[in-house]
């Protein structure tokens, strides 16, 4: 009798052929791609240079690759998520 084989699903980031690793790309405050990122959750916030920054866990990325985003870089859905569940302060 043979046992059923488990099918392994690839993470969402590997399903797209045009995937770009964020560690290879310079995501600066001037880029527009930061506002288009999907935020899974906010891990923390702090004041950097007089402006509030949030540590965002991006969808499809591990939590170790979370990135700091300024308030003006967040999209409307991310801002709504921020209001519903504010992160702790560091």
C-alpha positions as CSV (number, residue, x, y, z in Angstrom):
1,X,0.0,0.0,0.0
2,X,1.4,3.4,-1.0
3,X,1.1,6.5,1.2
4,X,-0.2,9.7,-0.3
5,X,2.4,12.3,-1.1
6,X,2.1,15.7,0.3
7,X,2.1,18.5,-2.3
8,X,4.1,21.5,-1.3
9,X,2.9,24.9,-2.2
10,X,5.4,27.7,-3.0
11,X,5.2,30.9,-1.1
12,X,3.3,33.7,-2.8
13,X,6.5,35.6,-3.7
14,X,7.8,32.7,-5.8
15,X,4.6,32.3,-7.8
16,X,5.3,35.5,-9.7
17,X,7.9,35.3,-12.4
18,X,8.7,39.0,-12.1
19,X,9.5,38.8,-8.4
20,X,12.2,41.2,-7.1
21,X,14.0,40.6,-3.8
22,X,13.7,43.7,-1.6
23,X,17.2,43.2,-0.4
24,X,18.5,43.6,-4.0
25,X,16.5,46.8,-4.6
26,X,17.1,50.2,-3.0
27,X,13.7,51.3,-1.6
28,X,14.2,54.9,-0.7
29,X,11.7,57.5,0.5
30,X,11.5,58.9,-3.0
31,X,10.3,55.7,-4.7
32,X,6.6,55.2,-5.3
33,X,6.8,51.4,-5.0
34,X,6.8,51.6,-1.2
35,X,3.2,52.9,-1.2
36,X,2.2,50.0,-3.4
37,X,3.5,47.3,-1.0
38,X,0.8,45.2,0.8
39,X,1.3,45.3,4.5
40,X,0.5,42.2,6.5
41,X,0.8,43.9,9.9
42,X,2.7,46.6,11.7
43,X,5.3,45.4,14.2
44,X,6.4,48.6,15.8
45,X,6.7,52.4,15.4
46,X,9.2,55.0,16.4
47,X,10.1,58.6,15.7
48,X,13.0,59.0,13.2
49,X,14.2,62.5,12.4
50,X,11.1,64.0,13.8
51,X,8.8,61.9,11.6
52,X,6.9,58.8,12.6
53,X,8.1,55.5,11.0
54,X,6.5,52.1,11.1
55,X,8.1,48.7,10.9
56,X,5.9,46.9,8.3
57,X,5.7,43.2,7.7
58,X,5.2,42.9,4.0
59,X,2.9,40.2,2.5
60,X,4.9,37.3,1.0
61,X,8.0,38.2,2.9
62,X,9.3,36.7,6.2
63,X,9.1,38.9,9.3
64,X,12.9,39.2,9.3
65,X,12.7,41.3,6.1
66,X,10.3,43.8,7.6
67,X,11.1,47.4,6.6
68,X,10.7,50.8,8.1
69,X,8.2,53.0,6.2
70,X,7.4,56.6,6.8
71,X,3.8,57.7,7.3
72,X,3.6,59.3,3.9
73,X,4.7,56.1,2.2
74,X,1.7,54.2,3.4
75,X,-1.3,53.5,1.2
76,X,-5.0,54.0,2.3
77,X,-5.5,50.4,3.2
78,X,-2.3,50.3,5.3
79,X,-3.4,53.5,7.1
80,X,-6.8,52.0,7.9
81,X,-5.0,48.9,9.2
82,X,-2.8,51.1,11.3
83,X,-5.8,52.8,12.9
84,X,-7.6,49.6,13.7
85,X,-4.6,48.0,15.3
86,X,-1.8,50.4,16.3
87,X,1.7,48.9,16.9
88,X,3.7,49.2,20.1
89,X,6.3,52.0,20.4
90,X,10.0,51.1,20.5
